[in-house]
Amino acid sequence: METNLEKKYALVTGGASGMGLSCVKRLSQDGFSVFFLDRNAEQVEAITQDLNAQGFDVKGYVVDLTDESALEKLIDELPSLSALVNNAGIFDERLFDEASSADFRRMFEVNTIAVHNLTQLAVRKMPNNSRVVIIASRAYLGAKNHIHYVSSKSAVVGYTRAAAMELAPREIMVNAIAPGLIETPILKSLTPERRKAQEALQPTGKAGMPEDIAHAVSFFSSTKTCFITGQILFVDGGKSLGGSYA
């Protein structure tokens, strides 16, 4: 845990479940007071109560990330943030011949444009030596059956590198994490056969856990990580190495 007499605040999007929830817990353990956003009001309330009962200093808000006025109002109300974790995103599958312009717009609106809108608002109040962490995906390297998702996450990688250059003079480090196969509700929804096929492609032979992503977020959110920016960290069990593992 980092020690600092001055209270530090972090904001995590999509923080009521999966990787986001693990990040909320980990940053709280690291000494941050953590705000988290999610669209599910019942989950936000339940998670806030549960984590506070466990001793975590957290507070949840129900916000639609595509609502720019709501984001602006929220950031105005919050104290200055030392860390922002853009975790929320959407995913679905479309065959190449079925992916429509509407599918692309929906994916980019949440996965890319909302990331910029929130980051732009947050950094206006960030002190020097703050951190922005963005959850990308190893899928940005290319994958079948979700070209709209791959494109949105490729844009996130480009955004990370560009934002890192823009914000470096303010000592705001911007980095991204590219998760691979992670134990999330999406993975749990797969049939046993399909899950087995996915795991067979992993060098480790298994999926990662949300905590693996939270560890990486903790690293990038630390004030000690002060000479790393514009980087994409793969947390994918080695799958990005290429080759065949089946």
N, C-alpha and C positions, 0 to 999 in steps of 0.2 A: 504494500500500500504506500502510495506517495504521501508524504507529510508536508502540509502547508497550512499555516495559520489562517490564510485567507480562504474563504469558502469558494469552492469551484462548482460550476454548474455544467451539466451535459444534457443534451437533447437527443433522443433516439426515436426515429420514426418506425412505425410498425412494431411497437414494443410490447404488445400484449400476448405474443406467442412466438414460438420457434426461435430463430436466431436473434430476433429483436429482444425477446424477453431475456435470453441469456446475456445479451449485451447490457441490458438494464441492470441486471444483478451484478455483473462483473464490474461495471463502472462504479456502481454504488460501493462495492467492496474496495475499489481503488480510491475511495475518498470523495467521489463526486456526489453532489445532490443531483438526482436524475429526474428530468421530465421526459415523459414518453407520450407518443401520439399513436392513436389507432382509430379505426372507424367504428368498431364494435363497442357500443356504450356499456353493455353488460360486462364484457370482458375487461374493459378499462377500469370500471368500478371494482370488480372482483380482484383483479390483479393488484390494484393500488392498495386495497385493504389487506390482502394477503401479504404483500411484500413489506408494508409498514409494520404488520404484526410480527414479521420475522426480523425487524430491526433495520430494514433498508430505508433510506431516505429518498422516496420516490413520489411522484405525483403524475397521474395520467390525465390526458385531455382527449376528447373526442373531436377529431378534425379530419376533414376530407382534404387531402393534399392537393387536389386540383382546384380548390377554392382559394384563389389568391388573396382575396380580402380577408378571409378567415386566418390565413397564415400571417398576414401582416398584423392583424389585431393581436394574435397570439404572441408574436415576437415582441411587439410593443409592450406587452404585459409582463414578459419574462425578464429576469435579470440578464446581464451580459453572460454569454456562454463561453466556456473555455473549450468545449468539445461539441461537435455536431456529428451525429452518425445517421447518414441517409441509408436506412436499411429497407424501408418499405418498397414493395414492388409487386407487379402482377406477372402471371405466367399462364399461358395455355398453348395448345398445339394447333397448328394449321398446316395442312399439306401445301406445298409451294403453289399449286394451281388453285388453291382455295383461299389463300391469304389476300384479304381485301385492303383497300386503302383505309377503310374504317378500322380494321384490325391494327394497322400500323399507327394510325392516329391515337387510338386508345392506348396502345402499348407505350408510345413515346410520351403521351401526356402524363402518365404516372411515373414511368421508369426514368425518364430523362428530363422533361420540362419541369416537373415538380421538384426534382433534385436541384435544378438551377434556381428556381424561384425561392425555395426555402434557404438555400445556401447564400444567395445574394442578400436576403433579408437578415440572416443571422450574422454574417460577417461584418455588417455595418456596426454592430454593437460588440464585436469580439475584441478583446484586448490583444496586444502583441503576444506572441508565443502560444497562440491557440491552435486547435486542430479540427480539421474536417476529414471525416472518414466516409467513404462511399462504398456500398456493397454492389459490386459489379457481378460478373459470373464468368466462369471459365468458358461458357458457351460463346463468349465473344470471339473465340478462336474459330468458330464455325460449328454448326450442328444441323441435323436434318429435322424437318417437321415443325420448326418454329422460327422461320426466317424473320418474322416481325419482332420476336423477342430478342433474337441474336442481334438484330440491327440496333435495337434500343440499348442493349448492353454494350455494344461496340461504341455507340455514341457516348455512353457513360465513361468509358475508358478515355476517349478523346477529351471529354469534358474535364476529367480528373487532371490530365496532363496540362491542359490549357489553364485551368483554374490555379494549379500549382504555380505556374509562371506568373499569373496575374497577382497572386496574393503573397508571393515570397517576400516582396519588399515590406509587407506588414508583419512578417514573421509568422504567418499562418500557413502551417503545413497541410497539404491536401494529398491524401493517398487513398487508394482503393484496394479492396479485397475481392478476389475472384474465387468464390466457393465452387466446389465441384459437387459430388453426390453427398448431400447432407441429410441427416434424419429429420425431416420436416413433414408437415401434413401432406404435402404433395407426394413425397416419396412413399408415405404410408398408404396412400390411395392406390398405388400400383398393385397389379395382381402379383401373386407370389412368383409366377413365372417371369414376368417382366422385371421385377426387382432382382431376381437371381441373375438375369441376363445383364442388368446394369452393373451389379456388383462384380460380375466376372470380368468386366472391362477395367476394373480398378487394380492397380499394382498391389494395393494392400488387401484386396479381396473383400472390402467392406465399405460401408458408408461412413462419413464423418459425423460428428455430433455438433449440435448448435454451440456447445461450449468451445469447440475448436475455433469457430469464427469469433466468439467473444474474446478469446485469448489474443487473437490477432488485432481486434479492435482496441483492446487494452494497450497493446504495444504502440499502435499508431496514435492513441489518444494521450500518451504519456508526455509530459513536458521534457522528459529526458530524451525523447526521440525528436531531437531538434535539428538534425542535419539530413533528414530523409523527406523528400517531397516529390510528388508526381509519379510515385511508384505503384505498380500493380502486383499485389502479393497473392500468388495462387495458394489456396488452402483446399487441395483437391486430392490428397492421397497419392500424388505423383502422376495423375492421369495426363496432365499437360505435358509430360515428358514425351508422349507419343509412343508408337510401337503397339504391339498386340500382346494382351495379357490373358486372353481367354484360354 
